[in-house]
Amino acid sequence: MALSNVGATAATGRAQLGRALGALQDIRTTAFDVAKIVQEVARAQGELFQLERVPAANMQGQLAHVARAMEHLAGSLQLLQDVRQRVPQV
């Protein structure tokens, strides 16, 4: 991916995470802690928001935001994998 496309790609990812947040916030269950998952996804979305603002020449800054976004997404996926009750949205 060209460095000039990083901001646009981050914006697309951020929009997709926004849709995922909307779906997660609609879940009404006590089977698992939806708030923790929402929090992790929101943090990943925040990192992508920051990534959009990093100058293209600052690859280290871009990579730092990508790494943190990935950590938050990994955390949310781990929480989702731990769900043992059938929930339609999951």
VMD Tcl script that draws the C-alpha trace (Angstrom):
set ca {
  {0.00 0.00 0.00}
  {1.37 3.41 -0.88}
  {1.91 5.74 2.02}
  {-0.50 8.25 0.53}
  {-3.32 5.70 0.82}
  {-2.87 5.03 4.53}
  {-5.21 7.82 5.62}
  {-7.96 6.75 3.24}
  {-7.58 3.11 4.25}
  {-7.71 4.09 7.93}
  {-10.88 6.09 7.28}
  {-12.50 3.10 5.59}
  {-11.53 0.83 8.47}
  {-12.78 3.35 11.00}
  {-16.15 3.52 9.23}
  {-16.42 -0.28 9.26}
  {-15.60 -0.38 12.96}
  {-18.30 2.25 13.49}
  {-20.86 -0.09 11.94}
  {-19.58 -2.93 14.12}
  {-19.92 -0.72 17.21}
  {-23.51 0.03 16.29}
  {-24.32 -3.67 16.01}
  {-22.53 -4.47 19.28}
  {-24.39 -1.74 21.13}
  {-27.69 -3.31 20.03}
  {-26.87 -6.58 21.80}
  {-28.95 -7.08 24.93}
  {-27.55 -10.04 26.80}
  {-25.97 -10.98 30.08}
  {-24.08 -13.87 28.46}
  {-20.94 -11.76 28.18}
  {-19.66 -8.28 28.87}
  {-20.63 -6.38 25.73}
  {-19.27 -3.14 27.23}
  {-15.70 -4.52 27.29}
  {-15.93 -5.55 23.66}
  {-17.40 -2.18 22.69}
  {-14.60 -0.45 24.57}
  {-11.90 -2.40 22.72}
  {-13.47 -1.75 19.31}
  {-13.89 1.94 20.14}
  {-10.22 2.16 21.13}
  {-9.21 0.57 17.82}
  {-11.43 3.06 16.01}
  {-9.74 5.89 17.91}
  {-6.31 4.68 16.82}
  {-7.45 4.66 13.19}
  {-8.79 8.20 13.65}
  {-5.36 9.27 14.89}
  {-3.67 7.38 12.05}
  {-5.60 9.43 9.52}
  {-3.89 12.54 10.85}
  {-0.30 11.26 10.84}
  {1.75 12.74 7.99}
  {2.57 10.26 5.22}
  {6.29 10.77 5.80}
  {5.99 9.60 9.43}
  {5.94 5.85 8.91}
  {6.93 5.12 12.51}
  {3.96 7.14 13.76}
  {1.65 5.37 11.35}
  {2.92 1.94 12.39}
  {2.47 2.76 16.07}
  {-1.22 3.55 15.54}
  {-1.70 0.45 13.40}
  {-0.07 -1.73 16.07}
  {-2.26 -0.29 18.84}
  {-5.41 -0.67 16.72}
  {-4.50 -4.30 16.09}
  {-3.95 -4.90 19.81}
  {-7.40 -3.54 20.62}
  {-9.01 -5.60 17.87}
  {-7.20 -8.71 19.09}
  {-8.55 -8.01 22.57}
  {-12.09 -7.68 21.29}
  {-11.80 -10.86 19.25}
  {-10.50 -12.75 22.27}
  {-13.51 -11.60 24.27}
  {-15.84 -12.70 21.47}
  {-14.15 -16.09 21.24}
  {-14.83 -16.62 24.93}
  {-18.61 -16.30 24.38}
  {-20.20 -19.68 25.01}
  {-23.87 -18.76 24.68}
  {-25.51 -18.45 21.27}
  {-26.15 -14.77 20.53}
  {-27.50 -13.94 17.04}
  {-25.36 -10.82 16.59}
  {-22.18 -12.72 17.38}
}
mol new
graphics top color blue
foreach p $ca { graphics top sphere $p radius 0.5 }
foreach p [lrange $ca 0 end-1] q [lrange $ca 1 end] { graphics top cylinder $p $q radius 0.2 }
display resetview
